[in-house]
Amino acid sequence: MRRRSYRRLTLRQAMLMLYLLAAVALTGCAGDTPNRTAEETFELATAGLMATDRYRFEVNIGTATGGSAIRDYAAYEGEVQGHTKLLVKQTGEKRMHPVAAANHKAADAGIYHPAERMRELERLEKSVSYGRTVEGERTWLLDLRLSDKAAKADTAARLQRDLDRVAKSSTQNVSKQQGKEGAAYREKLDKEIADSYRELEQIIKTLEVETEIHMTVDRQTLRPVQLEERSVMHYVMNGRQQQETRVAAVRFSGYDSSPG
């Protein structure tokens, strides 16, 4: 059984590699006028990233409420090895740590995995267009905008994952406490978690989201160079209109010389 699984994986990678190489061949001398649609370029960039055995990336995520300035929420570095193995470290740490990914997405652990995210974006309803480029540049700029329905569903799923993760972690920590104090604390925590889920349900009912993604793609390799997505959320909480902005910026580096 293992051998068959290995063959399927190899075939999949080979197909992705051939797809990418064919796209590069069609690029020709990589002039200033693209010879494919922006949607096709995005799909090829996604395939190219998936077909790459090893690459590194840096992620910075910031949030803001109302009209305040964006503040850093999370910053970390990651490395993908062998297509699927993901290592991450918080900015400033010396060592990278593996992220358990068996039967789970990195997003379930609160990690922004670029390949996972680009595959998600592929499936979502959206418009894709070429951004403004400078003549002679070595990159294409892609502008993606999710439909209102897709943006809401995407953000609602992320908020649900975040709350599920926090609730699970909190429950595991409090389960270690013994005696009457532990029981009382667990009861209090259960109530807080239930309240949080009810609050999230109300937020999602009134949620409206605008999500835009800007991606820079190398013209010759069709691999992503950087990606930035910005989501502006409007919702009602406790009877008051709220606004929240989330920005995720990703920079790619350390690509292998050839995919696959």
Phi, psi and omega in degrees: 000319180301317183297318179297317179300319180297320180295319179298318180296317180297318179298317180298315180295321180296320179296318178296318181295316179297322178299315181293314181296323177296321180294318179296320179298322180290340181293334180065232182270013177056056181287188185276348179254115181293144180254024176211166179287161178297324178299317179294320179297320178296316179297321179291323177295321177295315179297320180297320179293318180295330183274356182274129184291321185214136173200164179241159177207155175240137182236133172232124180241129179230156179225160176207150176245145181061226179257018182287167180287153178293132177241144181297132178253322180204145177214126179204167179242148181223160176217132176258131179235140178057036177074321191238333183287125183246127175242139179221159172209146175293147179303126182105339177286156181270324186249148174268150182238139178291146176256122179296119185238002182296119178063013179223153173274152176300328180299332178295335178264008179080018182255131176276104180260112186305316182295317177300315183294319180294326176294321176298314181297326177302320186279339185279148177291130187196169168247144179229130179218162176280135175277180181288128180240154179264135181303133180091352179294155181264008184228158168256149172252129178245134176247119178247142175224122179286147173296159181303317181296315181293320180297318179294313181298319181296314181291319178300319179296320179294315179298320178296315178299317181298315180292319177302318182294315180295317180297317180296315180296317180296318180296319179295321181292317183285338180294343180281344181279139184249170173077190183295321180298319179296318180295318180295320180292321178296320179297317179296318180295318179302320179294317180296320179294316179299318178297321180296319179293322177294319179296317179297321179300319179292321178299313183296326180299325183256005188290132171230135187225140171242121181236125176236142179232133177241125184234137174255127184237133176295130185292328184274314183269342184061025173265149179291141177259316174206160183215137175223129176236143184227125179239128175249120185251136174238132180202167178251129177225127183055037176080003183241140178288132181236153174227136179221139180241138177230129180236131175237123180242130183233133174240133183256148177200176173066031178293145169296159181293335179216147179287162173099000000 
